[in-house]
Amino acid sequence: MNADEIITMLTDIQNSYGSEIFFKPSKLEKALSEIHMGKMETALLTSILIKHMFEIYTIIALDDSNRLDALSDIISAEFNMERQIARHIIFTLSSLMRKTDNAHYYANGNKLIIYGCGSVDRIKSIRGADCDNWPDLLENWTIEKITSVEIKEGIRGLLPEAFLDCYNIESIILPDTLTDIGENAFDGCISLKSICLPKNVKTKQISFYRCSSLITAKLPSGIEIIDNLAFDHCSSLESLEIPKTVTSIGDYAFYGCSSLRAIIIPKGITSIGMHAFHNCASLESISIPDTVNEIGDNAFEGCESLKTIKIPVVISNIKHRVFYKCHALKHVILPDCVMIIGNQAFSECTSLEAIRLPIGLSSIDYMAFNGCTALKTIEMPENVKQIGDKAFSNCSSLEYVDLKLSIASIGSRAFEHCSSLKTIELPDTVTDVYPDAFIHCESLESIVVPQDMDLKIIGCQDIQIIKKEEP
């Protein structure tokens, strides 16, 4: 047989019996015998394919041209054929193997090589017998021995949970042919250190949940959502460039990324979810574009290194605990459209010395500025009607509060433990002041109240209640 006849014969087998025939040597002789060939050719090719099947797998998996040449010489000598014909047999067979719709696995030491044209299923379920070179593997081989994965060109997809909880895998090389990545494909890869997603990936959402050793990740353009929990507890992640195609950052997206120092949120993003950057303890700066119209509860809670923040111009509600325990936060710029500062929004921001409250503000809610121990002065805008319970409690450096003619109520313990506050004047619009509003204000000497107010105060010794003079 010449080279062209061998290629034609192998193609006929491929078309008649499907790709699996090349991965089950026991079926080869039957398949070959049904092709119109002489007995000599059937026996010859059966011998070649069975005897050298695993070496051919190795050549495919490793893309090893030297081994291809060496095997061509061996087959040429063993079967008394021209070297070029032997090479055609190997090359044609390997080409057909690559075109199978299945992913195939080859274990090489601590490395797993995946090739074919299909999609990769759950790696954790692979056993030695699933690998093309299984006769060469030790009896005690398990997938847990694998520390690196290389996926060859041709593989098109990763099925959901493909690498889920593969605890020992440190590196994964992905091919440019990869277009689809299923949900939770990399979740729990606690040893994975870096990942570069190919530019052709069309998947809109990517997740690296609990990849605690991940230092760098490169995301392709085309991703639209940083999904809920996407980088949750990636505690080694130092930096990330978010593609311009992303429109939202989900809940808990970067929760616990304690090594993340800086991140740029591109224009086009419209929302930042709840707890999105919670406990990003190393985050020093973040730029939020004016396209963002919603920042969820606890979004930056525990970002204890964050020093400055500018809120987008369309945000009207600083939500629950958004900047809670941001101990280094010193500069805050709020747009005038903000109407509500929510529960504990800036609580325990211990470096915050001053803040300009927006003119549209109407309500300062429960513990909004509790524990802001460096805060010295507060000037209320003219639209604020309500100061909530404990709103400024434990602001131990607060010396001056300017209350405007819009204030109607001051909640329970609103200024508790404001130990530097010496005097305060209540405007004529105030109708409701809790008796314990100024409890434990040790330096408070006097409160100036409207003529018609009968103010009762508890928890302050030797305080003087002064009635305003009639105009």
Secondary structure, 3 states (H helix, E strand, C coil): CCHHHHHHHHHHHHHHHCHHHHHCHHHHHHHHHCCCCCHHHHHHHHHHHHHCHHHHHHHHHHCCHHHHHHHHHHHHHHCCCCHHHHHHHHHHHHHHHHCCCCEEEEEECCEEEEEECCEECCHHHCCHHHECCHHHCCCCCCHHHCCEEEECCCCCEECCCCCCCCCCCCEEECCCCCCEECCCCCCCCCCCCEEECCCCCCCCEECCCCCCCCCEEECCCCCCEECCCCCCCCCCCCEEECCCCCCEECCCCCCCCCCCCEEECCCCCCEECCCCCCCCCCCCEEECCCCCCEECCCCCCCCCCCCEEECCCCCCEECCCCCCCCCCCCEEECCCCCCEECCCCCCCCCCCCCCCCCCCCCEECCCCCCCCCCCCEEECCCCCCEECCCCCCCCCCCCEEECCCCCCEECCCCCCCCCCCCEEECCCCCCEECCCCCCCCCCCCEEEECCCCCCCCCCCCCCEEEECCCC
